[in-house]
């Protein structure tokens, strides 16, 4: 497939994504409140579980990517930096997990001793598992987790900026007030006011799971494997979106915009000069393996 054909496919994919998202956003502009009223249940086990662990796909690539650098023949100073990111990524992941547990009253406050223990255990497990991998697997894992790490920082900058500018009240915040007078449609930015419903950060984080699809794509040309991975990753993101509405943390339109931002960020990363070259190389290697078989 030549470069122009690939570029047309990327443009077509983005165009379809925008059209679908636009259609949903138009519908949700009139139905956001009704959908939230129907689905809201802040004691839902499903909702609490996704709220607690939903950020893992967005954060976990950071310590894994750092561990791959520790396993490579890299200069000592690079490995020292990698160890810092391995520990920091593990700590950040567990901090957000315990923070969500505290938010939902499952624990009274963040247990910092358990946080430290969990951080050490996770960092050590990741370090030793990654160091046992075959070099071919290691370099592919390093690539997809680097993409995931870049995705984490980019979506936080973009999504965080939009959140601050939009100032949309969350559904549960309005329930605590006792009325819905503060409701604003997704297309009406309120400016900075401390409220951050639009777009959904958890949904953007959940889109990080698509690095699993990326790994499958560079590992094999098997269309069935691609379809299965696409379905699995998409279902995870869909479940996250529904869970955010159930918990009253976001409206349906917030989740749609979170997914759309995730799509654009991933597409931009993989089509940048740095990552496009590596991605195409692995796709070519997978194709050679298929032809040999």
C-alpha positions in Angstrom: 0.0 0.0 0.0 1.5 3.3 -1.1 1.8 6.4 1.1 -1.0 8.3 -0.6 -3.5 5.4 -0.2 -2.6 5.2 3.5 -3.1 8.9 4.0 -6.5 8.7 2.3 -7.5 5.9 4.7 -6.4 8.0 7.7 -8.4 11.0 6.4 -11.4 8.8 5.8 -11.2 7.3 9.2 -11.0 10.7 10.9 -13.8 12.0 8.7 -16.1 9.1 9.7 -15.2 9.5 13.4 -16.0 13.2 13.3 -19.3 12.6 11.5 -20.4 9.9 14.0 -19.3 12.1 17.0 -21.1 15.1 15.6 -24.3 13.2 15.2 -24.1 11.9 18.7 -23.2 15.3 20.1 -26.3 16.8 18.4 -28.5 14.2 19.9 -26.9 14.5 23.3 -27.3 18.2 23.3 -31.0 17.5 23.8 -30.8 14.3 25.8 -27.9 14.7 28.2 -30.1 15.3 31.2 -32.6 12.6 30.3 -29.8 10.0 29.9 -28.2 10.9 33.2 -31.5 10.7 35.0 -32.1 7.2 33.6 -28.7 5.8 34.3 -27.5 7.6 37.5 -26.6 5.2 40.4 -23.5 6.3 42.3 -23.6 3.0 44.3 -23.2 0.9 41.2 -20.4 -1.7 41.6 -19.9 -1.5 37.8 -19.5 2.2 38.0 -17.2 2.2 41.0 -15.0 -0.5 39.5 -14.4 1.4 36.3 -13.9 4.7 38.2 -11.3 3.1 40.4 -9.3 1.1 37.8 -10.3 2.9 34.6 -7.2 5.1 34.5 -4.9 2.1 34.4 -4.7 1.8 30.6 -3.7 5.5 30.5 -1.0 5.3 33.2 0.4 1.7 33.1 2.4 2.2 29.8 4.6 4.7 31.6 6.2 2.3 34.1 6.3 -0.5 31.5 8.1 1.8 29.0 10.6 2.8 31.7 11.2 -0.8 32.5 12.0 -1.6 28.8 14.7 1.1 29.0 16.2 -0.6 32.1 16.3 -3.8 30.1 18.0 -2.3 27.1 21.7 -1.7 26.6 21.3 2.0 27.4 23.8 4.4 29.1 23.7 4.3 32.9 22.2 7.9 33.2 19.3 6.8 30.9 18.6 3.8 33.1 18.6 6.0 36.2 16.0 8.3 34.6 14.0 5.2 33.6 14.0 3.9 37.2 12.6 7.3 38.3 9.8 7.0 35.8 9.2 3.3 36.7 8.7 4.3 40.3 6.9 7.5 39.6 4.5 5.8 37.1 3.7 3.0 39.5 3.2 5.5 42.4 0.9 7.7 40.3 -1.2 4.7 39.2 -1.7 3.5 42.7 -2.3 7.0 44.1 -5.1 7.6 41.6 -6.5 4.1 42.5 -6.6 4.8 46.2 -7.8 8.3 45.7 -10.9 7.0 43.8 -11.4 4.4 46.5 -11.4 7.2 49.1 -13.7 9.3 46.9 -16.3 6.5 47.0 -16.0 5.8 50.7 -14.4 2.4 50.3 -11.4 3.6 52.3 -11.5 6.6 54.7 -8.4 8.2 53.3 -5.5 7.4 51.1 -3.4 4.8 53.0 0.1 6.0 52.2 1.8 3.0 53.8 -0.2 0.7 51.5 0.4 3.1 48.6 4.2 2.7 49.2 4.0 -1.1 49.5 1.8 -1.4 46.4 4.1 0.9 44.4 7.2 -1.1 45.3 5.5 -4.4 44.4 4.2 -3.2 41.1 7.5 -1.6 40.1 9.5 -4.7 41.0 7.0 -7.1 39.2 7.1 -4.9 36.0 10.9 -4.7 36.1 11.5 -8.4 36.4 8.8 -9.5 34.0 10.0 -7.0 31.3 13.6 -8.1 31.8 12.7 -11.7 31.1 11.2 -10.9 27.7 12.9 -11.9 24.4 14.6 -9.0 22.7 12.1 -9.0 19.8 9.2 -8.8 22.2 11.0 -6.2 24.3 11.5 -3.7 21.4 7.9 -4.0 20.3 6.6 -3.6 23.8 8.9 -0.6 24.2 7.5 1.0 21.1 3.8 0.6 22.0 4.3 1.7 25.5 6.3 4.7 24.3 3.2 5.6 22.2 1.1 5.1 25.3 3.3 7.3 27.4 3.2 10.1 24.8 -0.5 9.7 24.5 -0.9 10.1 28.3 0.9 13.4 28.3 -0.7 14.8 25.2 -4.3 13.9 26.1 -3.8 15.3 29.6 -2.6 18.6 28.1 -5.4 18.9 25.5 -8.2 17.4 27.7 -7.1 19.3 30.8 -7.0 22.6 28.8 -10.5 22.1 27.4 -11.8 21.1 30.9 -10.5 24.3 32.4 -11.9 26.5 29.6 -15.3 24.8 29.4 -16.2 24.9 33.1 -19.1 22.5 32.8 -20.8 21.3 36.0 -21.0 17.6 36.6 -24.4 15.9 37.1 -23.7 14.7 40.7 -22.5 18.2 41.6 -25.9 19.7 40.6 -27.7 16.9 42.5 -25.8 18.0 45.6 -27.1 21.5 45.0 -30.6 20.1 44.8 -31.4 21.4 41.3 -30.1 21.4 37.7 -30.0 25.2 37.3 -26.2 25.0 36.6 -26.6 22.7 33.6 -25.1 23.9 30.4 -25.0 22.1 27.0 -21.7 20.8 25.8 -21.4 23.5 23.1 -21.6 26.4 25.7 -18.2 27.0 27.3 -18.6 28.6 30.7 -15.0 29.7 31.2 -12.8 28.8 34.2 -15.0 28.2 37.2 -13.5 25.1 38.9 -15.8 22.6 37.2 -14.4 20.1 34.8 -17.1 17.7 33.4 -16.3 18.3 29.7 -14.6 16.2 28.3 -14.3 13.0 30.3 -10.7 12.4 31.5 -11.4 8.8 32.4 -12.7 8.0 28.9 -9.6 9.6 27.4 -7.5 7.5 29.7 -9.4 4.3 28.8 -8.6 4.9 25.2 -5.0 4.2 26.2 -6.0 0.5 26.0 -5.7 0.7 22.2 -2.0 0.3 22.5 -3.0 -3.4 22.9 -4.5 -3.3 19.5 -1.4 -1.5 18.2 0.7 -4.4 19.6 -1.5 -7.0 17.9 -1.2 -5.1 14.6 2.6 -4.9 14.6 2.8 -8.5 15.8 0.6 -10.2 13.2 -1.3 -9.6 9.9 -4.1 -11.9 11.1 -7.4 -10.0 10.4 -9.2 -12.1 12.9 -6.8 -11.1 15.7 -7.1 -7.5 14.6 -10.9 -7.6 14.7 -10.9 -9.4 18.1 -8.5 -6.8 19.6 -10.5 -3.9 18.1 -13.8 -5.2 19.6 -12.2 -5.9 23.0 -10.6 -2.4 23.2 -13.8 -0.7 21.9 -16.0 -2.5 24.4 -13.7 -1.4 27.3 -13.9 2.2 26.2 -17.7 1.9 25.8 -18.1 0.4 29.3 -16.0 3.2 30.7 -18.2 5.8 29.0 -21.4 4.2 30.4 -19.9 3.9 33.8 -19.0 7.6 33.9 -22.7 8.5 33.2 -23.9 6.0 35.8 -21.7 7.6 38.4 -22.9 11.0 37.5 -19.4 12.2 36.9 -20.1 13.0 33.2 -22.8 13.5 30.7 -23.0 11.4 27.5 -21.6 14.3 25.4 -18.6 14.5 27.7 -17.7 10.8 27.0 -18.2 11.3 23.2 -15.8 14.2 23.1 -13.3 12.2 25.3 -13.3 9.4 22.7 -13.0 11.8 19.8 -10.0 13.5 21.4 -8.4 10.1 22.1 -8.9 9.1 18.4 -7.3 12.3 17.1 -4.3 12.1 19.6 -3.6 8.5 18.7 -3.8 9.2 15.0 -1.6 12.2 15.3 1.1 10.3 17.2 1.1 7.3 14.9 1.3 9.5 11.8 4.1 11.7 13.1 7.4 11.3 11.4 9.0 9.5 14.4 6.3 6.9 15.1 5.0 6.3 11.5 8.4 5.0 10.4 8.7 2.5 13.3 5.0 1.5 13.0 5.4 0.8 9.2 8.6 -1.1 9.9 6.9 -3.5 12.3 4.0 -3.9 9.9 6.4 -4.9 7.2 8.2 -7.4 9.5 4.8 -9.0 10.5 4.0 -9.3 6.8 7.3 -11.1 6.1 6.5 -13.6 8.9 3.1 -14.2 7.4 4.6 -14.8 3.9 7.1 -17.3 5.3 4.4 -19.2 7.1 
